[in-house]
């Protein structure tokens, strides 16, 4: 993916209010809204933002969450409703960039910050509750327009209107979508070898994909054995 001068931050969003949700934590900070001023970006995220479920969310590899305006508009058309900046729980609503097809390990320069594409967003029950839509997690998963989590390499500030410049793209070319879908375990093995800074969560995600493919292969082999045995009877 090459630098695209048309890529811009449309909105910077932080927590508007915590909400009660039916979860073990009982609270969520998914309700994010745009703010007009520039926002300081630190190793664990944006000033004014936070997570409630620190066991499953947040940390240096999920410091900032970006979502594409184009994907939000497509969802809005499909759902018949407006999905304003922040609706996906994102910190950055970005236009002109296929965020879900960003390469893992790519570096984005925004304002005076430097961010690294670190992982896809994995939809959870809280996202389902927030959406108010039946089967939302399944629909979101099947579409695989997940957006991207970002790690902060250089702290600074970000504001609406900032250009998003892709200043480094790893040669392996493995994207956020590739990692989320996990259809090619050999490809993901390259990611393990070539991106030493990936998080433990990503490593576990790759391992889950590997187990899924191994189980499917064993099931196919078993069906083949059963078919051959049946033909011999």
N, C-alpha and C positions, 0 to 999 in steps of 0.2 A: 504494500500500500504506500503510495507516494504522498508527500506533503500536498495539502489542498488549501489554498489561501481562502477558499470560500467557506471553510469550516469555522463556525463561530459558536461561542457560548450565548445561548438565548436568555438563559436565566440561571441564577445561582440560588439554591434553595437550602434552607435549614429547618430544623424542627419548629413547627408552629405551636403544637400542643401534644402532650402525651395523651393516648387514648387507652381505655380499658379494652382488653381482648381476652377471649377464653384460651389462655395458655398457662404454662407453669409459671411464667414471669408475671403475667396478668396485666402488663403495660406494654405499649409500643410507641416508638417515635417515628412511625412511618409517615405521619401527617407532616409533610414538608411543604413550605411555601416560598416563593421568590422574595428576595430582599433587594432593595435598590442600591445599596452601597457595596463597595468592594469588601471582600471577606478574606480574612487571614486563613491560610491553609497550612496546617501543621501535620506532624507525622501521623497523628491519629484522626485527622479529619479537619473539618471546617469549624472555625469559631462559631459558637451558637448552635452547633449540631451535636447529637449524641445518639447512642443506642441504649435500649433498655435490656435487651437480651444479649448480654456480653458473652455468653457461652457460645452462641451460634452466629453472632454478627459482630462487625467491627474489627478492630485490630489494624496493624500496619498494612496488611494486604487487602483490607476492605475499608481503607480510610476515606475514599471518595467514590461515589457511584455516579456513573454517567449514563444517560439514555438519549437515544436519537429522536429528534423532533419528527422525522419522517416515519419512524415506527409508531410513535405516539399518534400521529394523524391517521395512519392506517388502522390502528386499533380503534380510534375514535369513530372512524367511518363504519367499521364493522359492528361496533357496539351501539352506534347511534347516539353518542354523547361526547361532549367535549372532555378531554383529558388534559387539564392544564399542567404547566410545569410543576413538578413535585408530586404529581399523582402516583407515579411509579415508585415513590420513595427516593427519587434521585436527587443528588446534590447539583448536578449539572445537566441541564437540557441543552443538547448540542444539535445544531443544524449543519447540513452539508458534509456529514461524516457517517459512514456505516459503522456505528459503534460496535454492534454485535459481530462484525467481521474484522475487527481490529486484531492485529497479531499480538499474541501473548508475548510480553517483554518489550513491546514497542514503547518508545518514549514520546510523550506529548509535552510540548512547551505551551503553557497557557499563562498569560500575564508574565510574571517573573517566577512562576513555579515550573517545576519539571516533574511530571507524573509518569508512572510506568503501568501499562496495562497488565493486570495481575490475575484476573479470574472472571468467569461469568457469574451473573446473579442466579442463584438457585431459588425458585419460588417456594414459599412456605405457607403454612396454614394462616399465619398472620396476614400475609398478602391476600389470601383468599377471603378472609374476613373483611379486610379493608375494602376490597373490590365490591363486595355485596353480590357477586355473580356466581351462579352455580357452575361448578367444574372449571373455575377460573385457572387454578394451578395446572390442570390438564391442558387447557387451551393454550396457556402461556408456554408450557413446556413443548407442546407439539409445534408451535410456531418458531420457537427457539430464537426469537429476537430478545435476548436476555439483557442487553446492555452490558456494561463492563465495570468491574471494580478496578480502582486505580490505587497504586502505592505512591506515596509522596517521596520523591528523591531529593527535591530542593524545595524547601518551604518558601512561601511568598504570599501573594494575594491574587485573587481572581475576581473579575466582575463581569456582568452581562456586557456583551459586545466584544469581549476578548477573542482574538484569533486563536484557533487551535492548530498548532504546527507539529507535524509528525517529524521529529528530528532523528529518529533511529528506528529501524525496523529489522528485527532478527531474521537471519537468512532462512531459518526453518519454516517460516511462513504459516505456522499453525495458529489458527484464530480462536477467538473466544467461542465462536459457534462450534468449531471442531471439538474443542474441549468439552463443551456442554453436551453435545449430541453423542460423542464418543463412539462413532461408527467404525473408526479405524484404530485399533489398539496398537498397531505397529507405528502409526504416526504419533500417537501419544507417548510411546516409548522414546521417540526422538526428543520430545519435549522434556521428559525426565532427564535425558542426557545433556541437552543443550541449554537448559534454563535452570542453573543451580539455585537461583533465588526464589523459585516458586514455593508457595506456602505448603505447609503440611496438609491443609484442607484440599489443595489441588492434587497433591500426591495421593491422598485417599480417594479423591474423585476418579483419578486415573486407575487406581487399583480396583474400584468398584466396576468401572467399565470393563477392565480385564476379566474380572470374575464373571460378569454377565456374558461376555463373549465365550469364555471357557465353558460355562454351563450350557449355553446354546449349542456349542460344538459337540459336547458330550451327548446332549439330547438328540442331535441329528445322527450321531454315530449309533446311539442306542436304537433309534428308529430303523436305521439301516440294518443293524444286526437282527432286529425283530423281523424285518421284511425278508431277509435271507433265510432265517430259521423257518418262517412260515412257508416259503417257497419249497423248502426241502421236505416238509411234512407231507 
